[in-house]
Amino acid sequence: MKIRATFSMLLLCAAVVPAVRAELPPSQGRDVPVSEEAKKYFKSGVDFLKDPDGARYEEAYAKFRAAYQISPSWRILGNLALSAMKLERFGEAIEAYDRYVTEGANEIDKRERAQIDTDIRQMKLSSATVTMTVQGSGDAVVLDQRLRANGTAALNSYNATQGRPLKLVVATGHHIFTAKAEGKESRWEADLAERPSQHTFTFESASPSAAASPPPAAQPVSTAALSTNLEMQPHGSSGLRTVGFVSAGVGGALLVGGVITGLMGKGKLSSLEDSCPQNRCTPDKQSDADSIKTLQTMTNVLWIGGGVLAAAGVTLILVGGPGKATSSTSAHAARSLTLTPAGAGVVATALF
């Protein structure tokens, strides 16, 4: 594991893993040849894992799954299991790892086997089993959303057949499940623990109008929402300045928090570098590296959020001063500061 003093984080909305069956395609034994087409998918998956901006597990999982669908060789299962584990698809990850070590037998390195055993044990200790059934519609897609402790989202989707139980092994915690079928939706929120859970999605209660038109898409979070009411204020009102001061204050607090987490990360990084001569660390230091990554993510989020809020606050203070801005100017300035939760291409770099 190589350590770098400069970190880059690409902030994007979490991608939803394409809907597939929760179970893996059946094994066809140890000596399955890997076709050229499967090799192309496998290589593409490896490229996603080695992305310079960080491993892209959603895309990698889809590629490895496609490769295994074409040529169910045990050699593909190691990377497939790793990607599934990172996406919290624990049931698939455990099954893939079990097949990998069984069919790979003595060809698997002992250190790799030890790491796999550790990963399986940790998944089993932090997993929950849930069984869901869809009734009152045809086949459905079930979306699973969970917010991780580090603020990132785990988003997975599964194909569900009407009347056939969909059994999942996922991470413990608060989940939001949404079943979608024939233009209708049914939602279920649950705090999943080690004890098995069950739920049945029904669609009979959905009104015809609701079934005919899907719910509106989530709108970007935008300071334009402020201008909806502010445009009705008289010229020279101090309401806009009040909002500006609040925004600037919150932004400043977030920036201070980013500095704190940045300093913490710098200290941990220095300690880890001292323990890893020539930028190579032993497996027992992985938890320290994960802790640094978490602090990195927190720093990036705090700096971006704080910077945007502080800038918005200063802008609102300036345009909201007496005799300096009309309501139309205020509205224009607010709309120019639109923030989108799916802000593709926003790059933040933290120097620890």
LUMLUM-351421 format. One line per 10 residues: number of its first residue (from 1); for each residue y, z, x of N, C-alpha, C, O. Coordinates in steps of 0.1 Angstrom, whole numbers. Last residue first. Example, Ala and Ser with C-alpha at 12.3 -4.5 7.8 and 13.67 -1.06 7.14 Angstrom:
<atoms>
2> -22:71:128:-11:71:137:0:79:129:11:80:134  -57:78:132:-45:78:123:-33:78:132:-33:85:142
</atoms>
This chain:
<atoms>
352> 175:34:-25:172:48:-23:173:51:-8:171:63:-4  192:13:-45:189:16:-31:187:30:-29:196:39:-32  182:-7:-72:185:6:-68:182:8:-53:171:5:-49  192:-34:-92:186:-30:-79:191:-16:-75:203:-14:-75  184:-51:-122:191:-39:-116:184:-36:-103:172:-35:-102  189:-79:-142:183:-74:-130:191:-62:-125:203:-63:-123  182:-95:-170:191:-84:-166:184:-78:-154:173:-71:-156  165:-114:-181:172:-118:-169:182:-107:-164:189:-109:-155  167:-106:-216:160:-113:-205:169:-116:-193:181:-120:-195  171:-82:-235:180:-88:-226:173:-94:-214:174:-89:-203
342> 163:-73:-260:154:-82:-253:162:-89:-242:160:-101:-240  183:-58:-270:172:-50:-264:162:-60:-257:155:-55:-249  216:-67:-261:204:-71:-268:192:-64:-262:190:-64:-249  249:-60:-267:238:-57:-259:225:-60:-267:224:-57:-279  282:-75:-266:269:-74:-273:258:-70:-263:256:-76:-253  309:-76:-260:301:-66:-253:287:-64:-260:281:-54:-259  323:-92:-276:320:-98:-263:311:-88:-255:307:-92:-244  328:-77:-299:317:-87:-299:314:-92:-286:302:-97:-283  350:-62:-290:337:-56:-292:326:-65:-292:315:-63:-287  370:-82:-288:366:-75:-276:352:-68:-278:344:-68:-269
332> 373:-89:-314:368:-99:-304:363:-92:-292:353:-96:-287  382:-66:-326:369:-71:-330:364:-81:-320:352:-81:-317  406:-63:-313:396:-53:-312:383:-58:-315:373:-56:-308  420:-85:-323:417:-84:-309:406:-74:-306:397:-77:-298  422:-79:-350:414:-90:-346:410:-90:-332:399:-94:-328  439:-57:-349:425:-55:-353:416:-67:-350:405:-65:-346  458:-58:-318:456:-60:-333:442:-58:-336:433:-58:-327  471:-38:-293:460:-47:-298:461:-47:-313:464:-37:-319  492:-23:-286:486:-31:-275:475:-40:-281:471:-49:-274  502:-3:-302:511:-15:-300:505:-24:-290:512:-33:-285
322> 482:22:-289:493:19:-298:501:7:-294:506:7:-282  449:11:-278:462:18:-276:473:14:-286:472:2:-290  426:-4:-278:429:5:-290:442:12:-289:445:20:-297  421:-17:-255:426:-25:-266:430:-17:-278:435:-22:-288  415:6:-238:426:-3:-235:431:-11:-247:443:-12:-250  393:17:-251:405:25:-249:417:16:-247:428:18:-252  375:-5:-250:380:0:-263:392:9:-262:401:8:-270  371:-6:-222:377:-17:-229:382:-13:-243:393:-17:-247  359:19:-217:372:16:-211:379:4:-219:391:5:-221  335:16:-232:345:26:-235:359:23:-230:369:25:-237
312> 323:-6:-219:327:-7:-233:337:3:-237:347:0:-244  319:7:-194:327:-5:-195:332:-7:-209:344:-11:-211  301:27:-202:314:31:-196:324:19:-197:336:21:-200  280:12:-212:287:21:-221:301:25:-215:311:25:-222  272:-1:-188:276:-9:-200:284:0:-209:294:-5:-214  266:20:-171:276:11:-167:281:3:-179:293:1:-181  245:34:-185:258:40:-182:269:31:-179:280:32:-183  225:13:-185:230:19:-197:244:26:-195:253:24:-203  222:10:-157:226:-1:-165:232:4:-178:243:0:-182  215:36:-148:227:29:-143:231:18:-152:243:16:-154
302> 193:42:-164:205:51:-165:217:43:-159:228:44:-165  175:22:-155:179:23:-169:192:31:-171:200:27:-178  172:28:-127:177:15:-132:182:16:-146:193:10:-149  162:55:-129:175:52:-122:181:39:-127:193:38:-130  137:51:-141:147:59:-148:161:56:-142:171:56:-149  125:35:-122:127:29:-135:138:37:-142:147:32:-148  124:53:-100:131:40:-99:134:35:-112:146:30:-115  107:73:-111:121:76:-108:130:63:-106:141:63:-110  84:57:-112:89:63:-124:104:66:-122:113:63:-130  80:52:-85:82:41:-94:88:46:-107:97:39:-112
292> 75:78:-76:87:71:-71:90:59:-80:101:57:-83  51:83:-88:62:91:-92:75:85:-87:85:85:-94  34:65:-76:37:63:-90:49:71:-94:57:67:-103  34:76:-50:39:63:-52:43:61:-67:53:55:-70  20:100:-56:34:101:-51:41:87:-53:53:87:-57  -5:90:-64:4:97:-74:18:98:-70:27:98:-78  -14:79:-40:-10:70:-51:-2:77:-61:8:71:-67  -24:94:-20:-9:93:-21:-4:85:-33:8:83:-35  -51:90:-19:-46:103:-25:-31:103:-26:-25:113:-32  -55:66:-6:-55:66:-20:-50:79:-26:-44:79:-37
282> -30:64:21:-44:67:16:-44:68:1:-33:70:-5  -9:37:31:-11:50:25:-26:51:21:-32:42:18  11:22:54:-2:22:48:-5:36:44:-5:45:52  34:19:71:35:15:57:21:14:50:19:6:41  29:31:95:28:17:95:27:12:80:21:2:78  19:62:80:23:54:92:20:39:90:10:36:84  28:80:56:21:67:56:25:59:68:34:50:67  44:102:56:29:104:54:21:91:55:9:92:55  69:92:57:64:100:69:49:102:68:43:104:78  70:79:32:70:71:44:65:79:56:58:73:65
272> 72:102:16:60:94:15:59:85:28:48:83:33  97:112:22:85:120:25:72:112:25:64:114:33  113:91:14:113:95:28:101:103:31:95:101:42  107:91:-14:103:80:-6:103:83:9:94:79:16  118:116:-22:103:114:-23:99:102:-14:88:103:-8  145:110:-17:138:121:-10:123:119:-10:116:121:0  149:89:-35:151:87:-20:144:97:-12:138:95:-2  145:101:-59:136:90:-55:137:88:-40:127:86:-33  167:118:-59:153:124:-60:143:114:-54:134:117:-46  187:100:-60:186:109:-48:172:115:-48:166:116:-37
262> 182:88:-85:182:80:-73:180:89:-61:172:85:-52  186:110:-102:173:104:-101:171:96:-89:161:95:-82  215:112:-97:205:123:-95:191:118:-93:184:122:-83  225:88:-105:227:92:-92:217:103:-88:211:103:-77  218:88:-133:212:78:-124:213:82:-109:204:80:-101  234:109:-142:220:110:-142:213:101:-133:203:104:-126  259:96:-138:256:108:-130:241:110:-130:235:114:-119  255:76:-158:257:72:-144:254:84:-135:248:82:-124  255:92:-181:243:84:-177:244:80:-162:233:80:-155  281:101:-181:270:111:-180:257:104:-175:250:109:-167
252> 295:77:-184:297:85:-172:286:95:-170:281:97:-159  287:71:-211:284:62:-199:285:69:-186:276:68:-177  299:92:-225:284:91:-225:280:82:-213:270:86:-206  326:86:-220:320:99:-216:305:98:-215:299:103:-205  329:60:-231:331:62:-216:325:75:-212:319:76:-201  324:67:-258:315:58:-251:316:59:-236:306:60:-229  346:84:-263:332:89:-264:322:80:-256:314:85:-249  367:67:-258:366:79:-250:352:84:-251:346:88:-241  362:47:-278:362:44:-264:360:56:-255:352:55:-246  366:62:-302:353:56:-299:352:53:-284:341:55:-278
242> 394:66:-298:385:77:-299:370:73:-296:363:79:-288  404:40:-299:405:48:-286:395:59:-286:389:63:-276  400:34:-325:393:26:-315:393:34:-302:383:33:-295  417:52:-338:403:53:-340:395:46:-329:384:51:-325  444:49:-336:438:56:-325:423:57:-327:416:62:-318  461:19:-347:453:31:-350:446:36:-337:443:29:-328  476:-4:-344:480:7:-336:472:20:-339:476:31:-334  472:-15:-378:476:-18:-364:481:-6:-357:489:2:-362  446:2:-397:460:-3:-395:463:-6:-380:457:0:-372  412:-9:-400:422:1:-397:436:-5:-395:436:-17:-391
232> 394:-28:-404:401:-24:-416:411:-14:-413:419:-10:-422  380:-31:-380:389:-42:-384:398:-38:-396:408:-44:-399  363:-10:-379:375:-9:-372:385:-20:-376:397:-17:-375  340:-18:-392:349:-8:-399:362:-8:-392:372:-5:-399  331:-37:-375:330:-40:-389:339:-30:-397:346:-34:-406  331:-29:-349:343:-36:-353:342:-39:-368:353:-42:-375  306:-18:-344:318:-9:-345:330:-16:-352:337:-10:-360  290:-39:-342:289:-31:-354:300:-22:-355:304:-18:-367  295:-49:-318:302:-56:-329:300:-48:-341:309:-49:-351  280:-37:-299:292:-30:-303:300:-37:-313:310:-32:-318
222> 246:-40:-309:258:-46:-304:270:-37:-308:270:-31:-319  213:-48:-306:222:-36:-307:235:-41:-301:236:-44:-289  201:-75:-326:206:-70:-313:214:-58:-315:222:-57:-325  179:-69:-353:191:-75:-348:194:-68:-335:191:-57:-332  145:-77:-362:155:-67:-357:167:-74:-350:165:-83:-342  141:-99:-390:139:-95:-376:149:-85:-372:160:-85:-377  132:-89:-423:141:-95:-414:138:-90:-400:134:-79:-397  98:-94:-435:110:-85:-433:119:-92:-422:114:-99:-414  89:-125:-452:87:-114:-442:99:-106:-440:110:-111:-443  85:-132:-485:94:-133:-474:91:-122:-464:92:-110:-468
212> 64:-128:-503:68:-142:-501:77:-143:-489:77:-153:-482  59:-101:-504:49:-109:-498:54:-123:-495:49:-130:-485  82:-93:-516:80:-88:-502:69:-97:-496:70:-99:-484  78:-104:-541:90:-109:-533:88:-105:-518:91:-112:-509  55:-91:-550:55:-105:-548:66:-110:-539:65:-118:-530  50:-60:-532:56:-67:-543:55:-82:-540:55:-86:-528  20:-42:-523:32:-51:-519:37:-59:-530:29:-65:-537  -2:-30:-531:10:-24:-536:22:-33:-532:33:-30:-537  -24:-42:-518:-22:-44:-532:-8:-40:-537:-3:-46:-546  -31:-38:-492:-19:-46:-494:-16:-48:-509:-7:-55:-513
202> -42:-12:-469:-43:-19:-482:-30:-27:-484:-19:-22:-480  -60:0:-442:-48:-7:-446:-50:-15:-459:-60:-22:-460  -73:31:-435:-75:18:-442:-62:12:-446:-54:19:-453  -83:50:-406:-73:46:-416:-77:32:-422:-83:24:-416  -93:77:-385:-96:66:-394:-85:63:-403:-77:71:-407  -100:92:-353:-92:90:-365:-96:78:-372:-102:69:-367  -116:117:-332:-116:103:-338:-107:103:-351:-107:113:-359  -98:138:-310:-106:137:-322:-105:123:-328:-94:118:-330  -79:135:-290:-93:132:-287:-102:131:-299:-112:124:-299  -53:120:-310:-58:129:-299:-72:126:-297:-77:116:-301
192> -24:104:-322:-38:103:-319:-42:113:-308:-35:114:-298  -4:105:-348:-5:111:-335:-19:112:-331:-26:121:-337  6:75:-365:-3:86:-363:-2:92:-349:1:84:-339  17:54:-391:20:61:-379:11:73:-377:7:79:-387  12:22:-405:6:35:-403:11:42:-390:9:36:-380  19:-4:-428:22:3:-416:16:17:-416:15:23:-427  14:-37:-437:11:-23:-441:12:-15:-428:6:-19:-417  27:-68:-450:26:-58:-440:22:-45:-445:25:-41:-457  22:-103:-457:24:-89:-461:22:-80:-449:15:-84:-440  15:-129:-450:29:-126:-453:32:-112:-457:44:-109:-461
182> -12:-126:-445:-8:-134:-456:7:-131:-460:10:-130:-472  -9:-96:-428:-18:-106:-434:-12:-113:-445:-6:-107:-454  -7:-71:-404:0:-82:-410:-10:-92:-415:-19:-96:-407  -3:-37:-398:-13:-47:-401:-5:-58:-409:2:-55:-418  8:-16:-373:12:-25:-384:2:-36:-386:0:-44:-377  10:16:-360:1:5:-363:7:-3:-374:10:3:-385  23:35:-336:27:29:-348:18:16:-350:19:7:-342  13:67:-321:12:52:-323:17:48:-336:17:55:-346  16:92:-298:21:87:-311:20:72:-311:26:65:-302  -15:100:-280:-1:100:-282:3:94:-296:-6:92:-304
172> -40:85:-259:-36:95:-268:-20:95:-269:-14:90:-260  -48:50:-257:-43:62:-251:-39:72:-262:-35:68:-272  -79:39:-273:-65:37:-268:-60:50:-262:-68:60:-262  -103:21:-286:-102:32:-278:-88:30:-270:-87:21:-262  -110:10:-320:-102:9:-307:-103:22:-300:-104:33:-305  -126:-9:-343:-127:3:-336:-120:1:-322:-123:-8:-315  -123:-21:-374:-118:-24:-361:-117:-11:-354:-109:-2:-357  -148:-29:-398:-141:-19:-391:-136:-24:-377:-143:-30:-370  -144:-54:-422:-151:-50:-409:-143:-40:-401:-131:-43:-398  -127:-60:-443:-140:-52:-446:-148:-49:-433:-157:-41:-435
162> -113:-87:-426:-114:-79:-438:-127:-73:-440:-138:-79:-440  -109:-83:-391:-116:-91:-402:-117:-81:-414:-120:-70:-413  -83:-85:-368:-91:-76:-377:-97:-85:-388:-89:-93:-394  -71:-88:-335:-76:-95:-347:-85:-86:-355:-94:-80:-350  -44:-69:-322:-58:-72:-323:-61:-80:-336:-54:-78:-346  -19:-62:-297:-23:-67:-310:-38:-71:-310:-43:-75:-300  2:-39:-281:-10:-47:-281:-13:-51:-295:-8:-45:-305  25:-24:-260:24:-32:-272:12:-41:-272:11:-50:-263  41:3:-247:28:-4:-247:26:-11:-260:26:-5:-271  73:6:-232:65:5:-244:51:-2:-241:51:-12:-233
152> 88:32:-211:83:18:-214:74:18:-226:68:28:-230  93:59:-208:103:51:-216:99:36:-218:105:29:-225  74:74:-196:84:69:-187:94:60:-194:103:54:-188  56:79:-217:65:90:-213:76:85:-204:87:91:-203  56:51:-240:51:59:-229:61:70:-225:73:69:-228  52:44:-273:62:46:-263:56:56:-252:53:67:-255  32:19:-288:32:33:-283:43:34:-272:43:25:-263  18:-1:-313:30:2:-305:29:17:-301:27:25:-309  -3:-27:-324:-2:-13:-319:9:-10:-310:10:-17:-300  -9:-47:-350:-1:-45:-339:0:-30:-336:2:-22:-345
142> -35:-67:-363:-30:-53:-362:-22:-51:-349:-28:-53:-338  -38:-93:-385:-35:-90:-371:-29:-75:-371:-20:-73:-379  -65:-101:-407:-52:-96:-404:-51:-95:-389:-60:-95:-381  -82:-120:-433:-82:-115:-419:-67:-111:-416:-58:-118:-421  -69:-113:-466:-79:-120:-457:-78:-113:-443:-75:-101:-442  -68:-83:-485:-62:-95:-480:-73:-102:-472:-84:-97:-471  -79:-59:-492:-69:-65:-501:-62:-77:-496:-52:-82:-502  -81:-41:-461:-86:-44:-475:-75:-51:-483:-63:-48:-481  -92:-32:-429:-82:-40:-437:-88:-44:-450:-99:-49:-451  -96:-3:-410:-102:-13:-419:-91:-19:-427:-81:-12:-432
132> -100:14:-379:-92:9:-390:-99:-2:-397:-106:-10:-392  -105:41:-358:-112:31:-366:-103:27:-378:-100:35:-386  -99:53:-326:-94:51:-340:-101:40:-346:-103:29:-339  -101:76:-300:-108:66:-307:-103:65:-322:-102:76:-329  -82:81:-270:-84:85:-284:-92:73:-291:-89:62:-288  -80:94:-237:-82:84:-247:-85:89:-260:-89:101:-262  -80:108:-213:-67:106:-220:-68:96:-231:-58:89:-234  -106:109:-203:-99:122:-205:-86:120:-213:-81:130:-219  -111:82:-199:-119:89:-209:-112:103:-213:-113:107:-224  -94:76:-178:-92:70:-191:-99:77:-202:-94:79:-213
122> -105:92:-157:-91:95:-162:-89:88:-176:-83:94:-185  -129:79:-154:-129:93:-158:-115:96:-164:-115:103:-174  -121:53:-146:-129:55:-159:-128:69:-163:-126:72:-175  -108:59:-122:-101:53:-133:-108:55:-146:-102:58:-156  -130:69:-107:-118:78:-110:-111:72:-122:-107:80:-130  -146:46:-105:-151:58:-112:-140:68:-115:-140:74:-126  -129:30:-91:-132:26:-104:-138:38:-112:-134:41:-123  -129:43:-66:-116:42:-74:-119:39:-88:-112:44:-97  -155:39:-59:-150:53:-61:-138:53:-69:-136:61:-77  -156:11:-56:-164:18:-66:-159:32:-69:-159:36:-81
112> -139:8:-34:-135:2:-47:-143:9:-59:-138:12:-69  -155:20:-15:-142:26:-18:-137:21:-32:-131:28:-39  -177:3:-15:-179:17:-19:-166:23:-23:-165:31:-32  -175:-30:-29:-172:-20:-18:-173:-6:-23:-169:-3:-35  -202:-46:-44:-189:-40:-46:-187:-29:-35:-196:-21:-33  -227:-55:-41:-217:-64:-36:-203:-57:-37:-193:-62:-32  -246:-40:-54:-243:-36:-40:-232:-45:-34:-228:-42:-23  -234:-47:-87:-243:-39:-79:-238:-36:-64:-227:-31:-63  -223:-63:-106:-219:-65:-92:-228:-58:-82:-230:-62:-71  -234:-52:-129:-238:-65:-125:-234:-69:-111:-241:-77:-104
102> -222:-26:-128:-236:-28:-131:-241:-41:-125:-251:-42:-119  -195:-29:-123:-203:-22:-114:-218:-24:-116:-225:-22:-106  -189:-46:-146:-185:-50:-133:-194:-43:-122:-200:-49:-113  -196:-31:-169:-203:-43:-166:-201:-47:-151:-210:-52:-145  -177:-10:-166:-191:-7:-166:-199:-20:-163:-209:-19:-155  -152:-24:-167:-156:-18:-155:-171:-15:-154:-177:-16:-144  -154:-33:-194:-154:-43:-184:-157:-36:-170:-165:-42:-162  -154:-8:-208:-166:-17:-209:-166:-27:-198:-177:-30:-192  -129:2:-200:-141:9:-197:-153:0:-197:-162:1:-188  -112:-18:-211:-112:-16:-197:-125:-8:-192:-131:-12:-182
92> -117:-17:-239:-120:-29:-231:-121:-27:-216:-130:-32:-210  -107:9:-243:-120:5:-247:-125:-7:-239:-136:-7:-234  -80:8:-234:-90:16:-227:-104:12:-230:-113:12:-222  -55:-6:-231:-66:-11:-239:-79:-5:-233:-87:-12:-227  -33:-1:-216:-38:10:-224:-48:5:-234:-50:11:-245  -26:-18:-197:-20:-21:-210:-25:-11:-220:-21:-11:-232  -41:-10:-175:-26:-8:-174:-19:-10:-188:-9:-5:-190  -66:-17:-185:-63:-3:-183:-48:-1:-183:-43:8:-189  -64:-45:-184:-66:-39:-197:-63:-24:-196:-57:-18:-205  -63:-49:-156:-52:-53:-165:-52:-46:-178:-42:-41:-184
82> -88:-39:-148:-75:-33:-143:-64:-36:-152:-56:-28:-155  -105:-57:-161:-106:-42:-164:-93:-36:-160:-87:-27:-167  -99:-81:-148:-97:-80:-163:-97:-65:-167:-88:-61:-175  -107:-75:-122:-93:-77:-125:-90:-76:-140:-79:-72:-144  -135:-72:-127:-127:-62:-120:-112:-63:-124:-106:-53:-127  -145:-96:-140:-143:-83:-147:-135:-73:-141:-129:-65:-147  -151:-117:-125:-138:-117:-131:-135:-104:-137:-123:-101:-140  -177:-113:-116:-167:-113:-106:-153:-113:-112:-143:-110:-105  -194:-116:-137:-190:-102:-134:-179:-102:-124:-171:-93:-124  -186:-143:-159:-191:-138:-146:-186:-124:-143:-174:-121:-146
72> -185:-162:-183:-186:-147:-183:-193:-142:-170:-204:-137:-171  -164:-186:-185:-175:-183:-176:-176:-168:-175:-170:-162:-166  -146:-185:-208:-152:-197:-203:-165:-195:-195:-175:-201:-197  -140:-158:-209:-145:-165:-221:-152:-178:-218:-162:-181:-224  -129:-153:-185:-142:-147:-188:-148:-154:-200:-160:-154:-202  -105:-167:-187:-115:-171:-177:-128:-166:-180:-138:-173:-178  -93:-153:-207:-96:-167:-210:-106:-172:-200:-116:-179:-203  -89:-128:-194:-97:-129:-206:-102:-143:-209:-113:-146:-213  -72:-136:-174:-85:-131:-170:-94:-132:-182:-106:-135:-181  -49:-143:-190:-56:-153:-181:-70:-149:-178:-79:-157:-178
62> -43:-119:-203:-46:-131:-211:-53:-141:-203:-63:-148:-207  -37:-103:-180:-48:-99:-189:-52:-112:-197:-64:-115:-199  -14:-115:-171:-26:-115:-163:-38:-112:-171:-49:-119:-170  5:-110:-191:1:-124:-188:-12:-124:-180:-21:-133:-183  5:-81:-189:2:-88:-202:-3:-102:-199:-13:-107:-205  11:-75:-162:-2:-72:-167:-5:-80:-180:-17:-83:-183  26:-84:-137:28:-88:-151:15:-87:-158:8:-97:-159  39:-64:-110:27:-70:-117:30:-72:-132:36:-63:-139  70:-74:-97:61:-64:-103:50:-71:-110:52:-81:-116  84:-95:-87:92:-85:-95:83:-74:-101:88:-66:-108
52> 64:-111:-75:74:-104:-67:82:-93:-74:86:-83:-68  32:-109:-88:45:-113:-90:55:-105:-82:54:-93:-82  5:-104:-87:12:-104:-74:26:-109:-76:33:-112:-66  -5:-108:-113:-6:-95:-107:2:-94:-94:7:-83:-91  -1:-136:-115:8:-127:-123:7:-113:-118:17:-105:-118  -20:-145:-97:-6:-148:-94:3:-138:-102:13:-133:-97  -43:-138:-111:-40:-131:-98:-26:-133:-94:-19:-124:-90  -41:-156:-132:-40:-142:-135:-37:-134:-122:-29:-124:-122  -45:-180:-118:-32:-178:-125:-30:-163:-128:-19:-157:-127  -71:-176:-110:-61:-177:-100:-47:-175:-106:-39:-168:-100
42> -84:-178:-136:-85:-166:-128:-74:-165:-117:-67:-155:-115  -78:-204:-144:-73:-192:-152:-73:-180:-144:-63:-172:-144  -92:-217:-124:-78:-219:-126:-71:-208:-133:-61:-203:-130  -118:-208:-129:-112:-205:-116:-97:-207:-117:-89:-199:-111  -124:-221:-153:-123:-206:-153:-116:-202:-140:-108:-192:-140  -125:-247:-144:-115:-244:-154:-113:-228:-153:-101:-224:-154  -147:-247:-127:-134:-249:-121:-123:-245:-131:-112:-240:-126  -169:-218:-136:-164:-232:-136:-151:-234:-130:-144:-224:-128  -191:-198:-120:-177:-198:-125:-173:-213:-124:-172:-219:-114  -224:-190:-132:-215:-197:-123:-201:-198:-129:-200:-197:-141
32> -240:-159:-135:-233:-169:-142:-223:-177:-133:-215:-170:-126  -259:-138:-128:-257:-151:-120:-251:-162:-128:-255:-173:-127  -261:-117:-146:-254:-115:-133:-251:-128:-127:-240:-129:-120  -255:-121:-182:-263:-118:-170:-255:-119:-157:-243:-122:-157  -237:-126:-201:-248:-135:-200:-256:-133:-187:-262:-143:-182  -221:-104:-224:-225:-107:-210:-237:-117:-211:-245:-117:-220  -199:-114:-251:-211:-108:-246:-214:-113:-232:-211:-124:-228  -163:-107:-248:-174:-116:-251:-187:-111:-245:-187:-104:-235  -153:-73:-258:-154:-84:-248:-164:-94:-253:-174:-90:-260  -135:-62:-287:-146:-62:-278:-146:-74:-269:-140:-84:-272
22> -112:-67:-302:-112:-55:-293:-124:-55:-283:-123:-49:-273  -100:-101:-301:-110:-91:-306:-110:-79:-296:-107:-81:-284  -65:-105:-298:-78:-109:-295:-88:-98:-302:-83:-88:-307  -31:-115:-297:-42:-108:-305:-55:-114:-301:-57:-126:-301  -13:-111:-266:-18:-119:-277:-30:-113:-284:-39:-106:-278  8:-83:-261:-4:-90:-257:-10:-98:-269:-11:-93:-280  42:-86:-261:30:-82:-269:18:-90:-264:19:-102:-263  63:-73:-235:57:-84:-242:45:-79:-250:38:-69:-246  92:-53:-237:78:-53:-234:71:-65:-242:74:-67:-254  122:-67:-225:115:-61:-236:100:-63:-233:96:-73:-228
12> 131:-61:-191:128:-70:-202:122:-62:-213:117:-51:-211  145:-58:-161:144:-51:-174:143:-61:-185:152:-69:-188  131:-57:-130:136:-67:-140:134:-60:-154:122:-58:-158  141:-40:-102:135:-38:-115:140:-49:-124:152:-49:-126  136:-34:-67:142:-43:-78:134:-41:-90:121:-41:-90  143:-13:-40:135:-16:-51:143:-25:-61:155:-24:-62  140:-7:-6:148:-13:-16:139:-17:-28:129:-24:-26  121:3:11:133:12:8:141:6:-3:149:13:-9  87:-1:5:99:-7:8:111:2:3:110:9:-7  53:2:15:65:9:10:77:2:14:79:-1:26
2> 21:-10:7:33:-11:15:45:-5:8:46:-6:-4  -12:0:9:0:0:0:12:0:9:14:9:17
</atoms>
